[in-house]
Structure formats: structure tokens, C-alpha cells
Amino acid sequence: MKKSCAVLLACLASALALPCQSKAETRTLTWNAVSTYIDGTPIASNVYITYNMYWSSDAELSAGSLRPVVTSGSQTNGTFDPDLLGMSRGTTVYITGETVLSTGEKSSLTPAYSWAVPLLSELFIGCPSSLNEGESGECTATALWSDGSMRPASPAWSGGSPYASIGAEGVLTASEVSGVQPAMVMAEYTAAGVTRTASATVMIVDLSVVTIMEPKNVNVSGPLAESPSMPIRLAWDPVATYTDGTPIPSNTIVDYSAYWTTDSTLSESSLMPLASSTLSVSVYFDPNVQGMKRNQRVYFTTRAKDSTGKKSRLSAAIPWKVSNSGLSSPGNGRIRRN
């Protein structure tokens, strides 16, 4: 039988990962599994291993300052809500942990891992750039936290009047209009005493004025291994109908333009092209070549046009943080003798 406290220290493996997809601003703490004693001897298979994880505002991890994050956890991860645990936003806390065996043996605490509890930094909302009168569309909100992470938010919605109304879940319903009319949508989101607001303009389309629909389901992805020199892809669904719902004739060509901007309102003068008059429903690009600065907040949008000259409105703004510098070059090269 190994002596007490002979268990290998539990090691915090990845600090605090991106928030989980729930309404609370939760985080996931992970650590390495423990399978041996300090001297390298394997822990017997019939010995049950659990973990206790703590947080403290004391960098020295004094015993009286430790507060539980995970208690008797059998997995190597645990999800928590910083606010429910009493972590003050904007402060630095210290995470530590210990391994406990069913034999009663317990490890020492791991060295303190410091973590800055994130604050709410910004709120972004995405709404359809246009809605036909009498139709509904969904607005969504995304919160940016001070550590750079982004996650869905559930704000208080308002606005739209007199050309549209918006419900508590962000569903915008357009009223009947005479001519194209703008509807302003507002959102307000509060987390841990910090409030942020955002707004967007949705154009309500008079169906008596028919034009081509704007691209839907615009999304950005990357880095892409298949395109290392242009590692980010912006893609969208093909446009097949006009704003009155009638299909675009098969002999009518539809092409697309894609843009990026730092202006969340997508003002025409701010738009910088990624692609113009392309028949493809995607475009590949390198953020550095486009002049996007690392960690900059940018927005993507697209527009469709048919061969008769009908042009769509811009698609809803897609926010993106320029945090990708592309794929790494091969390293540690060497030549060996055959």
C-alpha cells in the first residue's frame, strides 16, 4: 500500500475554455487525468479516482480562501457559472485542484492557475437586412467578452415601430408599407451589472416593388487546410426567388458580390469587396491581404444581382473577430541518412 499523499499532482490542462451554449455565461475547466503515484507506480485499477477543484482570490491559496468549483468529480472537466460561484467580474482569481483516491489518499494542491474573470465588452445583433411586408424574420444577439470569446445572448428587444414589431425572442414581423421603409431594432443586454446595447436597421419591402432576394445563411469558416494561401471562406446559399416569391427563370443568371467592413450598419461607403460579380456561392480570402488587423472586429455581407439588372439588398451583417493568421509553416525540418 502506498503511503498517504503519494498521489501525483492533478495538473490543470487547459485553463478555462470557451463558454458553453446555455443562457448563463458558463465556462468549462479541464485538467489532465491522474493514473500514477509520484514515483510513477500505476494506481490500481480497483481504486476509484476523483478530483476536487477550487477557486480563490488569494494567490497563495490559503486554506480558508478555497471555494469549490468541482467536488468529487470523476471526469476531468467541470462546467461552472462565475457569477453563481461569486467570482467578481474584472478581477483575477486562482484555480487549483487535488486528486482523491477511494483509499483515502489525497494529493497536494496544484500550483495556482490565474484567470481574469471576463467582463461583458460588446453586444452585436444580426437581423435580416430586409423583410417583405407581412413576413417575419429572426434577429439574434452575440455577446463579446473581455477575453475575446463570443457567445449567443438573450437581450431585451425593442423598436421596429411603426413598420414592424419585435417579440421577446427576437422575431421581427413586418407591417404593410407603402414604398420601402426602414425599421430600427434595438437590443439591450446586461451581465453582472454591465449593460451593452446594439441596433440594426431592417428595410421593410413593399411587395409592389419586386426585386431579387438577398443571399441567406451567410457564414464564415476557417482556417482551411485545403486553401492554405487563402485560409478563410465566406459562403452563402444561392438565391432562387424574387421578393414576391416567384422563382428566378432558369435562363436568368444570378451573380454575387461579397464585402467586409468595420461598420456594423453596413454603410455603402464603408464596404470593401471580397468578390464582385462571381457566379460562385463562396469566396476564399486571406485577412492579412485584405488589410484586416489582428483582433479587429469586422462584418461580412453579400448581395445578389440577376442578368436583368435587379439587385438585392445587402444580407444581414455577420460579425467576426480577426483572430486567425492562417496555417503555420512546416517546422523542425531535418534530413536523415537512409
VOPAGU-2260 file (C-alpha; in pm, 1 decimal, decimal comma):
REM VOPAGU-2260
SITE   aa  ch    i         X         Y         Z
SITE  MET   A    0       0,0       0,0       0,0
SITE  LYS   A    1     138,8     339,7     -97,4
SITE  LYS   A    2     170,0     597,0     176,5
SITE  SER   A    3     -75,9     884,5     208,6
SITE  CYS   A    4     -16,6    1188,3     -13,7
SITE  ALA   A    5     179,8     980,9    -263,3
SITE  VAL   A    6     -57,6    1061,0    -547,0
SITE  LEU   A    7      72,3    1251,6    -849,3
SITE  LEU   A    8     -47,5    1611,3    -851,1
SITE  ALA   A    9    -354,0    1676,7   -1064,7
SITE  CYS   A   10    -242,4    1908,8   -1344,9
SITE  LEU   A   11    -465,3    2179,2   -1489,8
SITE  ALA   A   12    -451,4    2102,3   -1859,7
SITE  SER   A   13    -637,1    2376,7   -2037,3
SITE  ALA   A   14    -747,1    2655,0   -1824,1
SITE  LEU   A   15   -1094,3    2780,3   -1897,9
SITE  ALA   A   16   -1243,5    2700,1   -2230,7
SITE  LEU   A   17   -1499,6    2894,5   -2431,0
SITE  PRO   A   18   -1842,9    2936,5   -2272,3
SITE  CYS   A   19   -2091,2    2654,4   -2301,1
SITE  GLN   A   20   -2402,7    2712,3   -2509,1
SITE  SER   A   21   -2652,4    2794,9   -2235,9
SITE  LYS   A   22   -2816,6    3115,7   -2122,8
SITE  ALA   A   23   -2577,3    3155,4   -1829,4
SITE  GLU   A   24   -2224,3    3271,1   -1911,9
SITE  THR   A   25   -2067,9    2938,8   -1815,8
SITE  ARG   A   26   -1710,9    2815,1   -1850,2
SITE  THR   A   27   -1554,7    2469,3   -1868,2
SITE  LEU   A   28   -1248,7    2383,2   -1658,5
SITE  THR   A   29   -1039,5    2084,9   -1774,3
SITE  TRP   A   30    -736,1    1906,8   -1633,8
SITE  ASN   A   31    -514,5    1604,4   -1700,5
SITE  ALA   A   32    -622,6    1265,2   -1571,1
SITE  VAL   A   33    -414,3    1116,4   -1287,9
SITE  SER   A   34    -315,8     749,0   -1320,8
SITE  THR   A   35       7,7     712,9   -1119,4
SITE  TYR   A   36     168,7     793,3    -787,7
SITE  ILE   A   37     450,4    1046,8    -765,7
SITE  ASP   A   38     711,0     771,7    -804,2
SITE  GLY   A   39     548,0     655,7   -1130,1
SITE  THR   A   40     376,6     349,0    -985,0
SITE  PRO   A   41      35,1     296,4   -1151,9
SITE  ILE   A   42    -273,4     342,2    -936,9
SITE  ALA   A   43    -451,1       6,8    -903,9
SITE  SER   A   44    -748,3     -42,6   -1132,8
SITE  ASN   A   45    -980,8    -113,7    -838,2
SITE  VAL   A   46    -900,4     224,5    -678,9
SITE  TYR   A   47   -1156,9     493,3    -758,7
SITE  ILE   A   48   -1013,7     835,1    -854,3
SITE  THR   A   49   -1198,3    1165,6    -804,9
SITE  TYR   A   50   -1099,3    1530,9    -819,7
SITE  ASN   A   51   -1174,4    1843,3    -619,6
SITE  MET   A   52   -1124,3    2178,5    -789,7
SITE  TYR   A   53   -1125,2    2513,3    -611,1
SITE  TRP   A   54   -1101,8    2884,4    -680,1
SITE  SER   A   55    -957,0    3153,1    -457,3
SITE  SER   A   56    -890,2    3525,8    -465,5
SITE  ASP   A   57    -566,5    3452,8    -276,2
SITE  ALA   A   58    -267,4    3376,0    -498,7
SITE  GLU   A   59    -109,8    3188,3    -206,3
SITE  LEU   A   60    -412,8    2951,9    -192,9
SITE  SER   A   61    -457,7    2979,0     184,1
SITE  ALA   A   62    -683,8    2700,6     310,8
SITE  GLY   A   63    -955,1    2936,9     433,7
SITE  SER   A   64    -980,6    3108,0      94,9
SITE  LEU   A   65   -1059,3    2797,2    -114,3
SITE  ARG   A   66   -1407,6    2774,4    -260,8
SITE  PRO   A   67   -1533,1    2467,9    -450,2
SITE  VAL   A   68   -1571,9    2458,4    -828,0
SITE  VAL   A   69   -1592,7    2079,3    -869,2
SITE  THR   A   70   -1642,7    1839,0    -577,0
SITE  SER   A   71   -1566,5    1465,8    -604,4
SITE  GLY   A   72   -1571,5    1481,6    -983,3
SITE  SER   A   73   -1499,7    1158,1   -1165,3
SITE  GLN   A   74   -1441,6    1328,0   -1503,4
SITE  THR   A   75   -1151,2    1555,7   -1599,0
SITE  ASN   A   76   -1369,1    1859,3   -1662,0
SITE  GLY   A   77   -1637,2    2064,0   -1492,9
SITE  THR   A   78   -1869,6    2345,1   -1600,8
SITE  PHE   A   79   -1940,5    2643,2   -1377,1
SITE  ASP   A   80   -2102,0    2987,0   -1376,2
SITE  PRO   A   81   -1856,7    3254,0   -1249,3
SITE  ASP   A   82   -2140,5    3467,0   -1112,8
SITE  LEU   A   83   -2303,3    3183,4    -917,6
SITE  LEU   A   84   -1965,0    3099,7    -762,6
SITE  GLY   A   85   -1919,6    3461,2    -650,9
SITE  MET   A   86   -1625,7    3547,4    -876,5
SITE  SER   A   87   -1615,9    3925,7    -919,0
SITE  ARG   A   88   -1610,0    4033,2   -1281,7
SITE  GLY   A   89   -1291,0    4205,0   -1390,8
SITE  THR   A   90   -1083,3    4055,9   -1106,2
SITE  THR   A   91    -820,4    3782,1   -1114,5
SITE  VAL   A   92    -893,7    3454,2    -939,7
SITE  TYR   A   93    -675,4    3148,9    -888,5
SITE  ILE   A   94    -774,8    2791,5    -976,4
SITE  THR   A   95    -627,1    2484,3    -808,4
SITE  GLY   A   96    -719,6    2121,1    -756,8
SITE  GLU   A   97    -637,8    1791,4    -585,8
SITE  THR   A   98    -668,9    1420,3    -656,7
SITE  VAL   A   99    -852,4    1197,6    -409,1
SITE  LEU   A  100    -841,4     815,9    -404,0
SITE  SER   A  101   -1106,9     585,2    -264,6
SITE  THR   A  102    -834,6     459,7     -26,0
SITE  GLY   A  103    -840,4     799,0     142,0
SITE  GLU   A  104    -512,8     921,9      -7,4
SITE  LYS   A  105    -508,7    1279,4    -131,8
SITE  SER   A  106    -258,4    1477,0    -339,8
SITE  SER   A  107    -120,2    1821,6    -272,6
SITE  LEU   A  108    -287,3    2116,2    -444,7
SITE  THR   A  109    -175,9    2201,8    -796,0
SITE  PRO   A  110      10,0    2531,5    -845,1
SITE  ALA   A  111    -231,3    2823,1    -876,0
SITE  TYR   A  112    -361,3    2896,2   -1224,7
SITE  SER   A  113    -460,0    3262,8   -1258,5
SITE  TRP   A  114    -769,7    3361,0   -1455,8
SITE  ALA   A  115    -913,0    3706,1   -1526,9
SITE  VAL   A  116   -1289,7    3676,3   -1483,3
SITE  PRO   A  117   -1426,1    3821,8   -1811,4
SITE  LEU   A  118   -1649,6    4125,4   -1837,0
SITE  LEU   A  119   -1914,7    4188,6   -2098,7
SITE  SER   A  120   -1743,0    4404,7   -2363,6
SITE  GLU   A  121   -1982,0    4447,1   -2657,3
SITE  LEU   A  122   -2314,0    4332,3   -2794,3
SITE  PHE   A  123   -2372,8    4255,4   -3162,3
SITE  ILE   A  124   -2705,8    4183,1   -3324,0
SITE  GLY   A  125   -2785,8    4027,2   -3658,6
SITE  CYS   A  126   -3117,7    4090,1   -3831,3
SITE  PRO   A  127   -3233,5    4035,5   -4188,4
SITE  SER   A  128   -3123,4    4334,0   -4394,7
SITE  SER   A  129   -3476,9    4340,6   -4537,3
SITE  LEU   A  130   -3817,7    4182,6   -4482,7
SITE  ASN   A  131   -4115,5    4168,7   -4712,3
SITE  GLU   A  132   -4425,1    4334,3   -4573,5
SITE  GLY   A  133   -4633,4    4084,2   -4375,3
SITE  GLU   A  134   -4338,7    3844,6   -4325,5
SITE  SER   A  135   -4131,5    3760,6   -4016,0
SITE  GLY   A  136   -3759,5    3713,9   -3961,8
SITE  GLU   A  137   -3538,9    3636,9   -3664,2
SITE  CYS   A  138   -3290,2    3873,2   -3502,0
SITE  THR   A  139   -3006,8    3720,5   -3299,1
SITE  ALA   A  140   -2761,4    3865,4   -3048,3
SITE  THR   A  141   -2398,8    3779,4   -2972,9
SITE  ALA   A  142   -2206,7    3893,3   -2664,9
SITE  LEU   A  143   -1832,6    3963,7   -2680,6
SITE  TRP   A  144   -1644,5    3911,2   -2354,0
SITE  SER   A  145   -1322,2    4078,7   -2243,7
SITE  ASP   A  146   -1123,6    3757,1   -2302,9
SITE  GLY   A  147   -1221,9    3764,7   -2671,9
SITE  SER   A  148   -1480,5    3486,2   -2654,8
SITE  MET   A  149   -1821,2    3526,7   -2818,1
SITE  ARG   A  150   -2149,3    3350,8   -2739,1
SITE  PRO   A  151   -2521,4    3384,4   -2804,7
SITE  ALA   A  152   -2707,7    3629,7   -2580,7
SITE  SER   A  153   -3074,0    3678,2   -2491,4
SITE  PRO   A  154   -3124,1    4056,9   -2478,8
SITE  ALA   A  155   -3431,7    4270,9   -2426,5
SITE  TRP   A  156   -3558,9    4359,6   -2775,5
SITE  SER   A  157   -3741,4    4679,4   -2869,0
SITE  GLY   A  158   -3816,0    4904,1   -3166,6
SITE  GLY   A  159   -3939,0    4831,6   -3515,8
SITE  SER   A  160   -4238,4    5065,7   -3493,5
SITE  PRO   A  161   -4428,4    5181,5   -3697,3
SITE  TYR   A  162   -4320,3    4949,6   -3979,9
SITE  ALA   A  163   -4253,0    4632,8   -3779,1
SITE  SER   A  164   -4287,6    4478,8   -3432,6
SITE  ILE   A  165   -4039,8    4260,6   -3246,2
SITE  GLY   A  166   -4115,0    3997,3   -2982,8
SITE  ALA   A  167   -3925,5    3893,6   -2671,3
SITE  GLU   A  168   -3749,0    3612,1   -2862,1
SITE  GLY   A  169   -3624,2    3846,4   -3136,6
SITE  VAL   A  170   -3879,6    3761,4   -3405,4
SITE  LEU   A  171   -3944,5    4069,1   -3618,4
SITE  THR   A  172   -4275,6    4094,0   -3805,3
SITE  ALA   A  173   -4311,5    4347,9   -4084,7
SITE  SER   A  174   -4621,6    4560,6   -4127,4
SITE  GLU   A  175   -4778,0    4661,6   -4457,1
SITE  VAL   A  176   -4588,8    4953,7   -4608,5
SITE  SER   A  177   -4614,7    5194,2   -4896,3
SITE  GLY   A  178   -4271,1    5201,0   -5054,2
SITE  VAL   A  179   -3959,3    5067,2   -4885,4
SITE  GLN   A  180   -3943,1    5177,7   -4518,6
SITE  PRO   A  181   -3669,8    5145,2   -4251,0
SITE  ALA   A  182   -3741,8    4977,9   -3916,3
SITE  MET   A  183   -3490,4    5031,0   -3634,9
SITE  VAL   A  184   -3437,5    4736,9   -3397,2
SITE  MET   A  185   -3268,5    4780,9   -3058,8
SITE  ALA   A  186   -3129,8    4528,0   -2809,2
SITE  GLU   A  187   -3009,5    4569,7   -2451,2
SITE  TYR   A  188   -2816,9    4301,7   -2262,0
SITE  THR   A  189   -2694,7    4307,8   -1901,3
SITE  ALA   A  190   -2447,8    4065,0   -1742,3
SITE  ALA   A  191   -2301,5    4103,3   -1392,0
SITE  GLY   A  192   -2402,0    4469,9   -1375,3
SITE  VAL   A  193   -2258,5    4562,7   -1716,9
SITE  THR   A  194   -2508,4    4669,7   -1983,6
SITE  ARG   A  195   -2443,2    4690,8   -2355,6
SITE  THR   A  196   -2675,8    4794,7   -2637,7
SITE  ALA   A  197   -2682,3    4746,3   -3013,4
SITE  SER   A  198   -2910,2    4841,2   -3300,4
SITE  ALA   A  199   -2979,1    4743,5   -3659,9
SITE  THR   A  200   -3192,0    4878,3   -3942,4
SITE  VAL   A  201   -3418,3    4642,6   -4135,2
SITE  MET   A  202   -3572,5    4763,8   -4460,0
SITE  ILE   A  203   -3939,8    4667,6   -4497,1
SITE  VAL   A  204   -4008,9    4594,3   -4863,0
SITE  ASP   A  205   -4326,2    4696,9   -5043,5
SITE  LEU   A  206   -4411,5    4387,1   -5249,1
SITE  SER   A  207   -4546,0    4603,9   -5526,7
SITE  VAL   A  208   -4177,8    4683,2   -5596,4
SITE  VAL   A  209   -4025,3    4346,9   -5692,3
SITE  THR   A  210   -3651,1    4282,2   -5678,3
SITE  ILE   A  211   -3424,9    3982,0   -5622,3
SITE  MET   A  212   -3389,6    3829,9   -5272,4
SITE  GLU   A  213   -3067,7    3879,1   -5079,2
SITE  PRO   A  214   -2840,7    3578,5   -5001,7
SITE  LYS   A  215   -2928,3    3383,7   -4686,8
SITE  ASN   A  216   -2727,6    3175,3   -4437,0
SITE  VAL   A  217   -2406,7    3371,5   -4484,8
SITE  ASN   A  218   -2129,2    3212,2   -4278,3
SITE  VAL   A  219   -1753,8    3236,9   -4229,9
SITE  SER   A  220   -1521,0    2944,5   -4157,4
SITE  GLY   A  221   -1150,9    2864,8   -4134,8
SITE  PRO   A  222    -859,0    2816,3   -4122,4
SITE  LEU   A  223    -890,2    2575,4   -4414,1
SITE  ALA   A  224    -627,5    2313,0   -4487,1
SITE  GLU   A  225    -739,5    2285,4   -4848,6
SITE  SER   A  226    -660,6    2650,9   -4915,8
SITE  PRO   A  227    -351,8    2743,7   -4709,8
SITE  SER   A  228    -277,6    3063,5   -4902,5
SITE  MET   A  229    -635,1    3193,4   -4860,0
SITE  PRO   A  230    -744,1    3017,3   -4540,6
SITE  ILE   A  231   -1084,4    3176,2   -4466,2
SITE  ARG   A  232   -1408,1    3104,0   -4654,9
SITE  LEU   A  233   -1722,7    3316,2   -4672,5
SITE  ALA   A  234   -2018,6    3118,9   -4807,6
SITE  TRP   A  235   -2392,0    3167,0   -4862,8
SITE  ASP   A  236   -2697,9    2996,3   -5008,6
SITE  PRO   A  237   -2782,5    3051,3   -5377,1
SITE  VAL   A  238   -3065,0    3295,6   -5448,3
SITE  ALA   A  239   -3352,7    3142,8   -5644,7
SITE  THR   A  240   -3650,1    3377,4   -5598,1
SITE  TYR   A  241   -3764,8    3735,2   -5624,5
SITE  THR   A  242   -3901,1    3928,1   -5326,0
SITE  ASP   A  243   -4258,3    3843,6   -5425,2
SITE  GLY   A  244   -4176,9    3471,5   -5402,3
SITE  THR   A  245   -4173,3    3398,2   -5774,0
SITE  PRO   A  246   -3879,9    3180,8   -5891,3
SITE  ILE   A  247   -3599,1    3328,0   -6097,4
SITE  PRO   A  248   -3622,0    3186,1   -6453,3
SITE  SER   A  249   -3364,0    2919,5   -6536,2
SITE  ASN   A  250   -3224,7    3129,6   -6822,4
SITE  THR   A  251   -3158,8    3426,2   -6587,6
SITE  ILE   A  252   -2805,2    3439,8   -6448,9
SITE  VAL   A  253   -2753,4    3537,6   -6084,0
SITE  ASP   A  254   -2415,5    3662,6   -5965,9
SITE  TYR   A  255   -2294,2    3774,1   -5624,7
SITE  SER   A  256   -2077,4    4032,4   -5454,5
SITE  ALA   A  257   -1925,4    3987,9   -5107,7
SITE  TYR   A  258   -1793,1    4260,9   -4880,3
SITE  TRP   A  259   -1630,7    4325,4   -4544,6
SITE  THR   A  260   -1646,7    4638,7   -4332,7
SITE  THR   A  261   -1577,2    4768,4   -3982,4
SITE  ASP   A  262   -1917,3    4942,0   -3979,2
SITE  SER   A  263   -2190,6    4728,5   -3817,8
SITE  THR   A  264   -2457,6    4933,9   -4001,0
SITE  LEU   A  265   -2308,3    4829,6   -4340,0
SITE  SER   A  266   -2299,4    5181,2   -4482,3
SITE  GLU   A  267   -2233,4    5160,2   -4856,5
SITE  SER   A  268   -1928,0    5385,8   -4838,5
SITE  SER   A  269   -1759,8    5153,5   -4585,9
SITE  LEU   A  270   -1792,6    4831,0   -4788,0
SITE  MET   A  271   -1469,3    4673,8   -4910,9
SITE  PRO   A  272   -1504,3    4399,2   -5175,2
SITE  LEU   A  273   -1402,4    4038,1   -5124,1
SITE  ALA   A  274   -1557,8    3934,5   -5457,1
SITE  SER   A  275   -1751,5    4109,4   -5732,6
SITE  SER   A  276   -1990,1    3956,6   -5986,9
SITE  THR   A  277   -1893,9    3599,2   -5904,6
SITE  LEU   A  278   -2115,9    3305,4   -6000,2
SITE  SER   A  279   -1983,8    3108,5   -5701,3
SITE  VAL   A  280   -2163,0    3097,0   -5365,5
SITE  SER   A  281   -1838,5    3123,3   -5168,8
SITE  VAL   A  282   -1518,1    3323,7   -5166,9
SITE  TYR   A  283   -1178,7    3244,1   -5012,8
SITE  PHE   A  284    -958,0    3519,9   -4870,8
SITE  ASP   A  285    -657,1    3597,3   -4653,4
SITE  PRO   A  286    -741,5    3851,6   -4376,6
SITE  ASN   A  287    -390,4    3998,0   -4387,9
SITE  VAL   A  288    -403,0    4058,7   -4764,1
SITE  GLN   A  289    -744,2    4224,7   -4723,2
SITE  GLY   A  290    -598,2    4466,8   -4468,7
SITE  MET   A  291    -787,8    4327,7   -4169,7
SITE  LYS   A  292    -598,1    4386,5   -3848,0
SITE  ARG   A  293    -548,9    4103,8   -3598,6
SITE  ASN   A  294    -818,6    4106,2   -3325,0
SITE  GLN   A  295   -1018,9    4364,1   -3522,3
SITE  ARG   A  296   -1399,7    4336,2   -3528,0
SITE  VAL   A  297   -1527,2    4318,9   -3886,1
SITE  TYR   A  298   -1860,1    4240,5   -4053,7
SITE  PHE   A  299   -1937,9    4042,9   -4369,0
SITE  THR   A  300   -2229,8    4092,6   -4606,8
SITE  THR   A  301   -2329,8    3984,2   -4956,5
SITE  ARG   A  302   -2557,5    4097,3   -5237,9
SITE  ALA   A  303   -2716,5    3921,6   -5537,0
SITE  LYS   A  304   -2788,1    4059,9   -5884,9
SITE  ASP   A  305   -2959,5    3899,5   -6182,5
SITE  SER   A  306   -2882,0    3945,0   -6551,4
SITE  THR   A  307   -3183,2    4176,0   -6593,8
SITE  GLY   A  308   -3024,6    4425,6   -6355,2
SITE  LYS   A  309   -3238,0    4357,1   -6047,2
SITE  LYS   A  310   -3018,6    4393,2   -5739,5
SITE  SER   A  311   -3088,1    4262,4   -5388,4
SITE  ARG   A  312   -3043,0    4440,8   -5062,9
SITE  LEU   A  313   -2740,3    4352,9   -4851,3
SITE  SER   A  314   -2760,1    4037,7   -4641,6
SITE  ALA   A  315   -2755,2    4067,3   -4262,3
SITE  ALA   A  316   -2417,7    4163,9   -4110,8
SITE  ILE   A  317   -2208,2    3869,2   -3987,1
SITE  PRO   A  318   -1965,6    3976,9   -3709,1
SITE  TRP   A  319   -1620,4    3817,3   -3697,8
SITE  LYS   A  320   -1308,8    3872,7   -3490,6
SITE  VAL   A  321    -990,6    3871,0   -3698,9
SITE  SER   A  322    -801,0    3624,9   -3479,8
SITE  ASN   A  323    -671,9    3389,2   -3745,4
SITE  SER   A  324    -335,0    3443,3   -3912,3
SITE  GLY   A  325    -357,4    3134,9   -4130,5
SITE  LEU   A  326    -189,9    2795,7   -4111,1
SITE  SER   A  327     155,1    2751,0   -3961,6
SITE  SER   A  328     454,0    2679,1   -4184,2
SITE  PRO   A  329     625,0    2337,7   -4153,4
SITE  GLY   A  330     884,7    2339,2   -3876,6
SITE  ASN   A  331    1161,9    2126,9   -3722,7
SITE  GLY   A  332    1285,0    2013,9   -4063,3
SITE  ARG   A  333    1579,9    1775,9   -4082,6
SITE  ILE   A  334    1743,1    1523,7   -4317,9
SITE  ARG   A  335    1828,4    1173,9   -4204,9
SITE  ARG   A  336    2057,8     916,0   -4358,4
SITE  ASN   A  337    1879,7     633,5   -4549,1
